[in-house]
Amino acid sequence: MFTNTRRLEPGISLQVFAAACLVLAVSTARARTDPLAGLDRYIEQAMHDWQTPGLAVAVVRNDSVVFIKGYGVREQGKPGQIDPETVFALSSNGKAFTVVEMTSATTSVLQLWDAKHVAACYRCDLDHTPGYAQAKVQNIVMPHLSTVKGPKPIPWRIVDSVGPAGSINANVSDVANWVRMQLGGGMFKGKRIVSSAALAQMHTPQMLVPDAPYPGGRGFGHFWAYGLGWFIGEYQGRKLVIHTGEITGFDSAIALLHPGRRLCEEIHKLGIILDVGGHTGEQTSLDAIAMSKGVPIVCTHTNVAALNANPRAASDRVFEAIAATGGVIGLTAISDFHMRSQHKLGPDGGRSPRASLEVHLDQYDYLKKLVGVDHVGLGPDFVWGWGNRFEHAARDSMSFPPESLSDGKPQLVEAFENISMLPNVERGLSARGWSRSELDKLMGANWLRVYEQVWRG
């Protein structure tokens, strides 16, 4: 987010969101609804709370600008409205532009990125500036200072002395294109702007940052590092590439959540089956599926969220997307995944009731009706040889919050506690009207079809 909200001392802050909030991914907690629902209301409330005259926001997903809008006025007390073409100061977000400029002016990436240049980028000591200087245009926002009487316009600060560290001014439409190039591996509208190797180095840690550069919060990970013009961290298990910029009267921020496009491409190139849904969040799963055109995607072991909203269960949306690729969904025999959720905990939050075989069979029937028998498989998640280590792993792993698993050793479905009890599943589904050919697909033919298609592809 580009913003000029800067706290100087108690009661004094620099206001006006000179903003472009450029974030790729959405939180999996909101994955079943429009991820941008309520954004207008949220921004307007933030503007009120922070006495902010105006801002501009863009959201980029893959190579598309899915949201772009200006809010408020360019100058307090005047009617001029902010729109996507309004110019703001990017300040330190210009560092990454400088690094890209340097890659086009050098013949050797290794020569560019020796220790001296890495340190120079971090200190913002580079000696030339890319981009354009302060634009002499009408559609330009004014910086503001927060006072007891409200936001007060102040003159633009002359920042020539900082050069490539913070001299770029731009509008949110231009910066959205910059983000598209970053997310596109250095390509923009079919043209190579910077090599993918160079861009990868920019997004790769070059030095550790011992203290978090940005306030922590729910979802932030356990490390921070600095690349080339970018900070690198983690958010909700996904790589976060981010930078901010502050200059008198302005703040700015650009954040990239990488969906792993190149990882998906390499997985398919090597003939590896991509498994989503069971150990990945909904949006991550959908992103990976969208990047896997013409290749079957699977979920080897999960359960049906529509029947029980356990955190480890997947949604109909994910199931339908997997089936559309020709993939298969495997169902686990973990009892709590059938019976436990945030709203269905055991007594005093303890152990949940054990799932019956009939409850387990309901899940096969549900998927058969939703996506067809060709996309349903076994994925019981039986574990041998772990002993107490499985219980210990379940208790210590962030993958199993209290609403996911009960205390103690995880329970399996009644009458399906190991593979020797598989005939109970077969007989139960047969009694529910499943034909022999449908049972054969469930018992392994569907998995074999996917293996043959991927491994022989």
N, C-alpha and C positions, 0 to 999 in steps of 0.2 A: 504494500500500500504506500503510495506517495502521500505524505501528509506533512503539514508544517506545525504539528502539535508538539511543542517542545517545552518541557518543564524547566524553568530557569531557577525559581525559588518558590517557597510556599505562596500560593495565591497568584503567581505570575507564570504564564505559559504562552508560547507562541502558537496561535491558532490558524485556522483555514486549512482544511484538508486539501493540499495541492496533490491530489491523490490519483493513483492508478493501482488498484488492487489486482495483481496479476497472478492468479493461483490456478494450477491445473486441476488438482484432484479435489474430491469432496469427501467429507467424513463418512465412514461407513455407518455411523450411528443414524444418519439421515438418509440412508441409501434407498429406502422404499418410497421416498417422496421426492419431489422436485428439489434438488440440492440448493437452488437459488430462491426457493419460496421464502418470502418474508424478508428478503435482502433490502428492499426499499425501506421497509419499516425499521429495520435494524439501523441502517445508515442514517435515516432521518432522526432517530432517537439519539444516536451517537453525536450527530451535529448539534442537537439541542443540548446534550449533556456537556459537550466540550466547547460550547459557544463558537461553533465553526461556521463561518459564512458560506463555504462551498467546497466541493471536491469533485473529482472525476474517478470513475472506477471502470476497469475492464477485467473480464474473466476469460481466459483462453483455455480451451480444451483441445488437446492434440494440435491440429492445424487450423482450428476454427475459433473465431471470437464469438463466444456464446452470449456474452453480455457486455454492453458498453454504454455508459451513461454519465452525464454531468449532473451535479446537484448544486443548488444554491447560486450565489452571485460571485462575480469576480472581485468586487470591492464592496465592503460594507457601506450601506446607505445609498448605493447606486443600483440601477435596474439591470445592468448587464449580466446575463445568465451564463453560467458555466456549461459548456457542451464538450463533446469528445475532441474538438479541435482547439480547445483552450490550452494555452501554453503555461507550463509550470517549470520550476527549477528541479532538476533531478539530483543535484549535488553529488554525493558520493556514489550514486548509482552509475555515474559516468565512468567509473574505474573499469568496469567490464567492457565498456565500449572501447576504452583505450587499449586494453589487452587484445581485442579483436583487431583493432587498427594496427597494432604491432605485428600480429601474425601475417598481415598482408604486406608488411614492409620488410619482412625478413625472409631469408631463404632457408634458414635452419631453425626448426622448432627447438632443437636442443640448445642451440646458441641463444635463443630467446629466453628459455626457461632454465637458466642456471641459477645458482643460489642468490646471486646479486640481484637478478631481475625479480625473483620471487619476493625478496625482502623489499625491493623498491615498490612493487605493486602493493604490498601490505602497508608500507609507510606513505603511499600515494606521492612518491617522489619523482614520478615519470616526467620527462622533460619535453613532451609535446602533447598537443590536444587534438582529439578527433571531433567530428560532429560540427555543430554550428554554434556560434556565440549567441548571446541574448538577442532574440528576434525582435525586430522593430515592427510589431504587428498590433492591431487593435484588440484582438482576442487573446489577451494575456491577463493572468490573475495577479492580484497584488498580494504581497505578504502582509500579515496582520500580527499585531501584538495584543495579547489579552490584557485588558485593564478592568478596573472595578466598574467602569461604565460600559463594558462590552468590548468586542474586537475593534481594534483601531488600525487602519491602514498605515503602513510604513513604507519608505522607499526601498526599492530593490538594492541589495548589497552588491557592490562591485567585487567580484571574486576572481579576477584575472590572475591573481598571484597563485591560486591553487591549480591553475591550468588543467591538466587532464584528470585531476582528482575530483573535479566537481564543477565544471564550467558548462555542462550541457543543459539546455532548456528544450523541452519537447511537450507535445500533447499526448494524451492517453492513446489516441489512435496509432500514432507512430510507435509508442512503446509496446503496444499490443503486437505489432508486427515484429518488433525486436524479440519478444517472448516467443512468438511462433517460430522464429529462426532458431532460438535456443532449444526449444522442444523438438525441432525438426532435425537435429543433428547437424546444424550449420547450413541447411537448405532453406530457401525462401522463394516460393512461386517457381519451383523448378530450377533455380539458379543456386550454385554453390557460393556462399558468402564466406565461409570459413571451413576448413577441413574438419571432418568428424573427429579426427585424432586431436586436433588442437582444442576443439570445444570440450572433448572429454577431459583433457588436461585442466582446462579452466574449472571444470566441475569436480576435480579430484583433489582431496586434501593434500596440501603442500606443507602445512605446519599445524600442529595442534594449538587450540585456543583453550587455555586452562579455565577461564571463567566464561560463563555463558554470555554471549554478546547481546542476547535478547531475553526478556523476561520469560521464565519457564511457565508451563501450564500443562493442563491435561493433554496428553498425547505427545508431548515432546520427549525425545529420546535421551540418550545417556552420553552423548559426545558432541563436541563442536570442533571444527577445524576451519582453516582458511585455505581456499584454493587460489585462483588467479582472478581477482576482482569479485569473488563470491565467498560467502560463508557457506559451509556444508554441515548439515546436521541431520536429524531424523525426526519425523513426525508420523505418529501412528504406524510405525514400522516401515515407512517409505522414505526414500532419500529426499531430503529437503535442501535445495540450493536457494539461498536468499541473500539479499543485501538491502541495506537502507541508506538513506542520505539525509543529512541535516544541514541546513543553512538558515541564517536568520529569517524567520517567517515561514519556513517550509520544512516539512519532513517528507520523505519518500520511501517506498518499499516495493521491491519486486520479489516474489516468492515463486519458486518452481517446485512442484511435486512431480517427480519423474515416474511415468507409468511403466517403465521397463520395456519399451518397444524393442530396443536392440537385444535385450535378453530373450524376449519371445522369439525374435527372428533367429537367434542362434540356436535356441532349443529346437525349433522346427527344422533348421538346417541340419542339425545333428541327428534327427530322427528320434528325439526324446518326446515322450508323451507328456503333455502339459496338464497338470492336476490342479484344479482350482476349487474354491467353494468350501472345502472342509477346513483348511488352515489359512484361507485368505478372506479378507473382508469382501462385502458384496461389490463395492465399486471397483476394487482391485480385480476381482474375478471378471466383472463385465468388461473392464478395460482390456484384460488379457485376451478374452474371447474375441473382442472387436478387432484385435491386432492379429488374429489367427485365421485369416480367410482361407477357406478350403481345407482346413486341418481339423480333425476331430479333437475336441477338448473333453476331458473327463473330470469328474469329481469322485475319487475312489472311495471315500467314506464320509458320509454326512447323514443328516436326517431332515425331516420335513418341517420347516418353520411354521407352515400353515396349520399343522396339527399340534405342535408344541414349540413355542418361541424360545427354545434354548439358544444361547449365543453361538453354539457350534452347529446349529442347523442352518440350512440355506433356504432362500426364498424361491417362490415359483418363478420369479423373473430370471434368476440364475439358472434354474432347471430348464426353462424354455430356451434360454440362450445356448446352453450346452447341447440340448437336443437338436437345435438348428444347425449345429456344426456336424451332426452325426455322432456325437459323443454319447457317453454312458454315465449314469449316476449310480454309485454304490451306496447301500444303506447299512449303517452300523447296527450292532447289537448291544450298544452301550445303553443300559437302562435309563440313566439320568437324562440322556439326550432325548428320550421319549417322554419323560415325566417331569422334568425339572426346568424351571425358568424363573425369571425375576419375580413373577407373580404366583409361582407355584413351588415354594420352598417347603422343605419338610418341617415338622414341629420345631419351633424355636430356631428355624434355619438349619436344622440338622438333616438327617438322611431322608431322601424322598422315597415314596413307595416304589416297589420294584415293578417294572413293566411286564405285563403278561405277553405271551406269544401272540395273542389276538391283537393287542395294541401294536406290536411290531408288524404283523401282517397288514394292518390297516395302511401302513406307509407304502407298501408295494402296490396295493390297490390304488392309492392316491396318485402315485407317480404314473402308473399304467394309464389311468384316466387322463392325467394332465399332459403327458408327453408321448405316450405310446409305449408298448412293451419293448420295442427295439432299443430303448434308451434306459432301461432299468437293469441293474445288476446287483450282485452281492458285494458288500464291503464291510463285513462284520467287525473288523478291527480287533480280532483276537490276538493276544500277545502271549507267547510262551517263553519261559526261560528268564524272565525279568524278576520274578519273585516280588519282594517288597520294593524293588527299585521302581516298579511302575507306579505304585501308590505314592512314593516319594516324589517322582517326577510330576505326577498329577497335582500334587499339593504345592509344589514350588513353581510351577510354570505359570507365566502370565496368560497362557492360553486357556486356563481353566479357572475363571473367577468363581466365586461362591455360588452364583446362580447357574453355573454350568455343571459342576460336579458336587455331590454330597461329600461330607467328611468320610474318611476311611477308605478302604479298598473299593475301587469302582465296581459296581454290580453290572452283570450282564442280564439280558432278557431271559425270563423264565423259559425253560425248555429249549434255549438256544445259547448255551453257555460255552460251547466249543464246537469244532467242526463235525464231530461225530453225531451231533444233534441236528445236522442239516436236514435229514429226512423229515423232521417235524415241520420245518418250513415248507418243504415240498408238499407234504400231505395236507397241511393247512390251506395252502393256496389252491391245491387241486379241489378241496372241498368247497372253495369259494368260486369255482368255475373256471380256473385257469386251465387251458389246454396243455397237452404234452409238448407241443411245439413252443408255446409261450414259456413253459417252465424250462425248456432247454435253453432258450435265449437268456433267461434270468440266471441260470446256473453256470453260464460260462460262454455261450455262443456270442453274446453281444460283446463281451470283452475281447474274444478272439478276433472278431471282425475289426475292432479298433486297432488291435495290435498289428494285424496284417496290413491294414491301410497305412498306418504310420511307419512301421518298420520296413515295409517294402516300398514305401512311397519315394 
